[in-house]
Amino acid sequence: MSATPTFTVATTCLAAGALLFTAGCASVHPAAQARTTPQLSTAPVKRVVQVAYGADATFVVCIEPACPKVTQKTIAQEGMVSVGAFEGASSAMAARGPTGVSAAVPPAQVIVTFALGSSGLTPDAKARLKAALSRYGSAGRITVAGRTDSSGSAAVNKALALARAAAVRDFLLKLQPSLQGVVQLDAQGNCCFTASNDSQSSRSLNRRVEVSFWGEGA
């Protein structure tokens, strides 16, 4: 009579053990599966690539798979600069002026005009330049751009534009000799018109010099 209860207890223990084993497998299996499932990266792949050749060569950041293929004409830039460094340098350059002076704020500017065929400074032009220099004389860079109207040949206008710019530069340096390395000339004749050339009054506006003050003090 005592053997029957022992068999029943053993059977019950075996059944309970099987249930625990099954539960344990069910709880471990998803985690094990998760560890073996590869995780694919969704971050875009960026590269610095060349988009033109020779003197026109420029570089941009592109996102794969849209990046152009490297050719024999392409400068080898792989690994030369990181995307982050390239983007940072591009942002810094975009916020600076032609010679590195900050261009976030437009430069102060004064314009003086000239008589037909003349590079002589009028009393009004001298007064304007004196006033501008007293206010912006500490600028980091001063550009003096000589211009003409459309009358005359290209050669004559080029020489006249340069003569006008030089006259303004010399006057500024006479007032403030310390600007010797600060003043830069930009002379272009028969170009960059600020008004039409279809009347005497409009042409007189084009016979001018633009003085731009960049950087500190401008």
C-alpha positions as CSV (number, residue, x, y, z in Angstrom):
1,M,0.0,0.0,0.0
2,S,3.0,2.4,0.6
3,A,4.4,2.1,-3.0
4,T,1.5,3.8,-4.7
5,P,1.9,7.2,-3.0
6,T,5.6,7.2,-3.7
7,F,5.0,6.7,-7.4
8,T,2.4,9.5,-7.5
9,V,4.8,12.0,-5.8
10,A,7.6,11.1,-8.2
11,T,5.3,11.5,-11.2
12,T,4.1,14.9,-9.9
13,C,7.8,16.1,-9.4
14,L,8.7,15.0,-12.9
15,A,5.7,16.9,-14.4
16,A,6.6,20.0,-12.4
17,G,10.2,19.9,-13.5
18,A,9.1,19.6,-17.1
19,L,6.9,22.7,-16.7
20,L,9.8,24.7,-15.1
21,F,12.2,23.7,-17.9
22,T,9.6,24.7,-20.6
23,A,9.0,28.0,-18.9
24,G,12.7,28.6,-18.6
25,C,13.3,28.0,-22.3
26,A,10.4,30.3,-23.2
27,S,11.8,33.1,-21.2
28,V,15.4,32.8,-22.5
29,H,14.6,32.1,-26.2
30,P,13.6,35.7,-27.2
31,A,16.6,37.3,-25.5
32,A,18.9,34.8,-27.2
33,Q,17.3,35.5,-30.5
34,A,17.6,39.3,-30.0
35,R,21.4,38.9,-29.4
36,T,21.8,37.0,-32.7
37,T,19.7,39.4,-34.8
38,P,22.0,41.9,-36.7
39,Q,21.2,45.6,-36.0
40,L,21.4,47.6,-39.3
41,S,22.5,51.3,-39.0
42,T,20.1,53.8,-40.4
43,A,22.5,56.8,-40.2
44,P,23.3,58.4,-43.6
45,V,26.8,57.9,-44.9
46,K,28.4,61.2,-45.9
47,R,31.6,61.8,-47.9
48,V,33.6,64.8,-49.1
49,V,33.7,64.5,-52.9
50,Q,35.0,66.5,-55.9
51,V,32.4,67.8,-58.4
52,A,34.6,69.5,-61.0
53,Y,38.1,69.3,-62.4
54,G,41.2,71.4,-62.9
55,A,41.0,75.1,-61.9
56,D,37.2,74.7,-61.4
57,A,37.6,71.8,-58.9
58,T,35.3,72.2,-55.9
59,F,34.3,69.9,-53.1
60,V,31.0,69.2,-51.5
61,V,29.5,66.9,-48.9
62,C,27.3,64.2,-50.4
63,I,25.2,61.3,-49.0
64,E,25.6,57.8,-50.3
65,P,24.4,56.3,-52.6
66,A,24.1,59.6,-54.5
67,C,27.8,60.5,-54.3
68,P,29.7,60.7,-57.7
69,K,32.1,58.0,-58.6
70,V,35.9,58.7,-58.2
71,T,37.7,59.0,-61.6
72,Q,41.3,59.4,-62.7
73,K,40.7,63.1,-62.9
74,T,39.4,63.3,-59.3
75,I,41.9,64.5,-56.7
76,A,42.4,61.8,-54.1
77,Q,40.7,63.2,-51.1
78,E,39.5,60.0,-49.3
79,G,40.5,60.3,-45.7
80,M,42.2,63.7,-46.2
81,V,39.6,65.6,-44.3
82,S,36.6,64.6,-42.2
83,V,33.1,65.6,-43.1
84,G,32.7,67.5,-39.8
85,A,35.9,69.5,-40.4
86,F,34.9,70.3,-44.0
87,E,31.4,71.5,-43.0
88,G,32.9,73.5,-40.2
89,A,35.4,75.2,-42.4
90,S,32.8,75.9,-45.1
91,S,30.5,77.6,-42.5
92,A,33.4,79.7,-41.2
93,M,34.4,80.8,-44.7
94,A,30.8,81.7,-45.7
95,A,30.6,84.1,-42.7
96,R,33.8,86.0,-43.6
97,G,34.6,88.7,-46.1
98,P,37.0,88.6,-49.1
99,T,40.2,88.7,-47.0
100,G,38.9,87.1,-43.8
101,V,37.3,90.2,-42.3
102,S,33.9,89.4,-41.0
103,A,31.2,90.2,-43.6
104,A,28.2,89.7,-41.3
105,V,27.6,93.5,-41.3
106,P,27.8,95.3,-44.7
107,P,30.8,97.7,-44.9
108,A,30.4,101.4,-44.5
109,Q,30.7,103.2,-47.8
110,V,31.2,106.6,-49.2
111,I,30.8,107.5,-52.9
112,V,32.4,110.5,-54.7
113,T,31.7,111.5,-58.3
114,F,33.9,113.1,-61.0
115,A,33.5,115.4,-64.0
116,L,33.6,114.0,-67.5
117,G,37.0,112.7,-68.4
118,S,38.5,113.9,-65.1
119,S,40.2,112.3,-62.1
120,G,40.4,115.4,-60.0
121,L,38.7,115.5,-56.6
122,T,36.1,118.2,-56.2
123,P,35.8,120.2,-52.9
124,D,32.6,118.2,-52.2
125,A,34.5,114.9,-52.7
126,K,37.3,115.9,-50.4
127,A,34.8,116.9,-47.7
128,R,33.1,113.5,-48.0
129,L,36.4,111.6,-47.8
130,K,37.5,113.6,-44.7
131,A,34.3,113.0,-42.9
132,A,34.4,109.2,-43.7
133,L,38.0,108.9,-42.6
134,S,37.3,110.6,-39.3
135,R,34.6,108.1,-38.6
136,Y,36.0,104.9,-40.1
137,G,39.7,105.5,-40.1
138,S,40.4,102.5,-37.9
139,A,38.9,100.0,-40.4
140,G,40.8,96.8,-41.0
141,R,40.7,97.2,-44.8
142,I,39.6,100.0,-47.2
143,T,38.8,99.3,-50.8
144,V,38.8,102.1,-53.4
145,A,36.9,101.2,-56.5
146,G,37.3,103.4,-59.5
147,R,34.5,103.5,-62.1
148,T,33.5,105.3,-65.3
149,D,30.5,105.7,-67.5
150,S,30.1,104.0,-70.9
151,S,31.6,106.9,-73.0
152,G,34.9,106.3,-74.7
153,S,37.0,103.3,-75.5
154,A,37.7,100.4,-73.0
155,A,41.4,101.4,-72.8
156,V,40.6,105.0,-72.0
157,N,38.0,104.1,-69.4
158,K,40.3,101.6,-67.7
159,A,43.1,104.2,-67.3
160,L,40.6,106.8,-66.1
161,A,39.1,104.4,-63.5
162,L,42.5,103.7,-62.2
163,A,43.4,107.4,-62.1
164,R,40.3,108.2,-60.1
165,A,40.9,105.4,-57.6
166,A,44.6,106.5,-57.2
167,A,43.5,110.1,-56.6
168,V,41.2,109.0,-53.8
169,R,43.8,106.6,-52.3
170,D,46.5,109.3,-52.4
171,F,44.2,111.8,-50.7
172,L,43.3,109.3,-47.9
173,L,47.0,108.5,-47.3
174,K,47.8,112.2,-47.2
175,L,45.3,112.6,-44.4
176,Q,46.3,109.4,-42.6
177,P,49.6,107.9,-43.7
178,S,49.2,104.9,-41.4
179,L,46.7,103.5,-43.9
180,Q,49.5,102.6,-46.3
181,G,48.9,98.8,-46.0
182,V,45.2,99.1,-45.5
183,V,44.0,100.8,-48.7
184,Q,43.5,98.5,-51.8
185,L,42.6,99.6,-55.3
186,D,39.9,98.0,-57.6
187,A,39.7,99.9,-60.9
188,Q,37.3,98.8,-63.7
189,G,36.3,101.1,-66.5
190,N,33.1,100.8,-68.5
191,C,31.6,98.5,-65.9
192,C,29.6,98.1,-62.8
193,F,27.2,100.9,-63.6
194,T,25.0,102.3,-60.8
195,A,22.6,104.0,-63.3
196,S,21.8,103.9,-67.0
197,N,24.0,105.7,-69.5
198,D,21.2,107.2,-71.5
199,S,21.4,110.7,-70.2
200,Q,24.0,113.2,-68.9
201,S,22.7,113.0,-65.4
202,S,22.7,109.2,-65.2
203,R,26.2,109.0,-66.7
204,S,27.5,111.5,-64.0
205,L,26.4,108.9,-61.4
206,N,28.6,106.3,-63.0
207,R,31.7,108.5,-63.0
208,R,32.6,107.6,-59.4
209,V,34.8,106.0,-56.8
210,E,33.3,103.8,-54.1
211,V,35.3,103.7,-50.9
212,S,34.3,100.8,-48.6
213,F,35.5,100.4,-45.0
214,W,35.7,96.8,-43.7
215,G,36.3,95.4,-40.3
216,E,37.0,97.1,-37.0
217,G,35.8,100.7,-37.0
218,A,33.6,100.3,-40.1
